[in-house]
Amino acid sequence: MNKDRADERAMMVQSQIQSRGVKDLRVLRALEIVPRHLFVPEEFTRDAYCDHPIPIGHDQTISQPYIVAIMTELLVPQEGDNILEIGTGSGYQAAILATICGRVVSIERIPALADAARVSLQRAGVKNVSVFVADGTLGWPEMAPYDGIIITAATPSIPSPLIEQLAPGGRLVAPVGTTQIQELVRLTKNPEGILKERFDGVRFVPLIGKYGWRM
Ligand code: SAH
């Protein structure tokens, strides 16, 4: 087996991502480059390129590759963009964004997951992600405004601090709905106001915090 597993990634991109309509070449390239197997727990490394989410401990999961791809595409990531992610989890989504954009600030509420994600990001050679432990529903005002904000946990509505921290022209992508089922929503901050678009149905673990669900 190829140690870097590049062949498996090429296959994953072709059969799971391109085949379902993801077209953005920077997104496809990032999924081909980032070693996803470094972001899953030891006992699941064999499954790293399979078409499903994987448990990462603490009742949390790393999303299915296709969901990572479609959310990244919806964010319309540009070279040089300043990105905020809420829900670091494994760090994989942050690594994908960091491969395309200038800088990623990623917020995680569970300290042990943040620690593990920092280790994975380092092993993968990703240098432009900063992981902080906090309630991400408050955003991270220190490094605002953001060209893109991605929430990778299910939220009942978009936390208002995140909308405030979005740059003019910025995009925000999030799964919005109940704890059981959500739809992907994209907000774009235009001069005329906020444009809201709705996409696929998804299922994420809950966003827990002041502007998410209360524990
Ligand atoms: N993006 C991740 C998957 C996220 S799973 C990846 O690529 O692997 C959702 C994550 O959101 C979990 O790790 C959970 O602990 C975290 N989370 C939930 N509520 C949060 C909050 N208010 N602030 C920050 N992180 C939160």
Residues whose N, C-alpha, C, O or C-beta is under 5 A from the ligand:
A	BS01	SAH	Q60 T61 I62 S63 I86 G87 T88 G89 S90 G91 Y92 Q93 A94 I107 E108 R109 I110 L113 A134 D135 G136 T137 T152 A153 P206 L207 I208 G209
